[in-house]
């Protein structure tokens, strides 16, 4: 009987060690300092009748300013440098109403895709932050007959 005690203890210790294992998932190394995000903001774009072709006139132009920006993927390389890929669009599209009496609404679709780098410098009183990058602005305007 004393021969089986080490075997039984070994089996019991194996069972208890399985119960105590950490069940959290491990992320790949590239995702360890990565982030995503969403923010709301304000876009100040001056749409008016002056953007229409000569000879065209709208009765009114609705320019909503609220916008949403989504950080699709961001990565913090170290405590001083990070980069991100973003997509931004207005919550509602710009609308030209009743162009030359056609009694319809024409919307202008705009969105911005961007890639930027952000540098942070720790200072004693206030941290400094600078962000710069490139963006691609796309505007789709329907044709008026």
C-alpha positions in Angstrom: 0.0 0.0 0.0 2.8 2.4 0.8 4.1 1.9 -2.8 0.9 3.5 -4.2 0.9 6.6 -2.0 3.5 8.5 -4.2 1.6 7.5 -7.3 -1.7 8.7 -5.8 -0.1 12.0 -4.7 1.4 12.5 -8.1 -2.0 12.0 -9.8 -3.7 14.3 -7.2 -1.1 17.0 -7.7 -1.5 16.8 -11.5 -5.3 17.2 -11.1 -5.0 20.2 -8.8 -2.4 21.9 -11.0 -4.8 21.8 -14.0 -7.5 23.5 -11.9 -5.1 26.3 -11.0 -4.0 27.1 -14.5 -4.5 30.6 -15.8 -7.4 30.7 -18.4 -6.6 34.1 -19.9 -5.7 34.3 -23.5 -2.3 35.4 -24.6 -2.1 38.0 -27.3 0.5 37.9 -30.1 3.5 40.1 -29.5 2.5 42.7 -32.1 -0.8 43.3 -30.2 0.8 43.7 -26.8 1.0 47.5 -27.0 -1.8 48.1 -29.5 -5.1 49.9 -29.1 -8.3 50.8 -30.9 -10.7 53.7 -30.1 -13.6 55.9 -31.0 -14.1 59.6 -30.4 -16.6 62.3 -31.3 -15.7 65.7 -32.5 -16.5 68.8 -34.6 -15.7 69.4 -38.3 -15.8 73.0 -39.4 -16.1 72.8 -43.2 -17.5 75.9 -45.0 -20.0 74.4 -47.6 -22.1 77.0 -49.3 -23.5 77.8 -52.8 -20.0 78.9 -53.8 -18.9 75.2 -54.2 -21.6 74.6 -56.8 -20.8 74.9 -60.5 -21.6 78.3 -62.1 -25.3 78.6 -62.9 -26.4 76.4 -60.1 -28.0 77.7 -56.9 -29.4 75.9 -53.9 -32.2 77.2 -51.7 -30.5 76.0 -48.6 -27.4 74.2 -47.5 -27.4 72.0 -44.4 -23.9 71.6 -42.9 -23.9 69.4 -39.8 -20.6 69.6 -37.9 -20.6 66.6 -35.5 -18.2 63.8 -36.5 -17.0 60.3 -35.4 -13.4 59.2 -35.6 -12.5 55.5 -35.2 -8.9 54.4 -34.5 -8.9 51.2 -36.5 -5.4 50.2 -35.2 -2.8 51.9 -33.1 0.5 50.8 -31.7 2.6 52.3 -29.0 6.3 51.6 -29.9 7.6 53.0 -26.6 6.6 55.6 -24.1 7.5 58.4 -26.5 6.2 57.3 -29.9 3.0 55.7 -31.2 1.3 55.4 -34.6 -2.3 54.9 -35.6 -4.6 54.4 -38.6 -7.9 56.3 -38.4 -11.2 56.7 -40.2 -13.3 59.8 -39.7 -16.7 60.9 -41.2 -19.5 63.3 -40.3 -22.4 61.8 -38.4 -24.7 63.3 -41.0 -23.9 64.3 -44.6 -23.9 67.8 -46.0 -27.1 68.4 -48.0 -27.9 70.9 -50.8 -31.7 71.4 -51.0 -33.7 72.4 -54.0 -30.9 73.1 -56.5 -32.3 75.2 -59.4 -35.8 74.3 -58.3 -35.5 70.5 -58.6 -37.3 70.0 -55.3 -34.9 67.2 -54.1 -32.0 67.0 -51.6 -28.5 66.2 -52.8 -26.0 64.9 -50.2 -22.2 65.3 -50.3 -20.5 62.2 -48.8 -17.2 62.9 -47.1 -14.8 60.7 -45.2 -11.2 60.9 -44.2 -8.7 58.0 -43.8 -5.5 58.8 -42.1 -2.3 57.5 -40.7 -0.4 59.5 -38.1 2.5 59.3 -35.6 2.3 60.8 -32.1 5.4 61.9 -30.2 5.2 62.5 -26.4 7.9 64.2 -24.4 7.7 64.0 -20.6 8.3 67.3 -18.9 8.2 68.2 -15.2 5.1 70.4 -15.4 3.1 69.4 -18.4 3.7 66.6 -21.0 4.1 67.7 -24.6 2.2 66.0 -27.4 2.6 66.4 -31.1 0.8 64.4 -33.8 1.4 64.6 -37.5 0.6 62.4 -40.4 -1.1 62.0 -43.8 -4.7 61.8 -44.7 -6.8 60.9 -47.7 -10.0 63.0 -48.1 -12.7 61.5 -50.3 -15.7 63.6 -51.3 -18.5 62.1 -53.5 -20.9 64.7 -55.0 -23.9 63.5 -57.0 -24.5 65.1 -60.4 -27.4 67.5 -60.8 -29.3 67.4 -64.1 
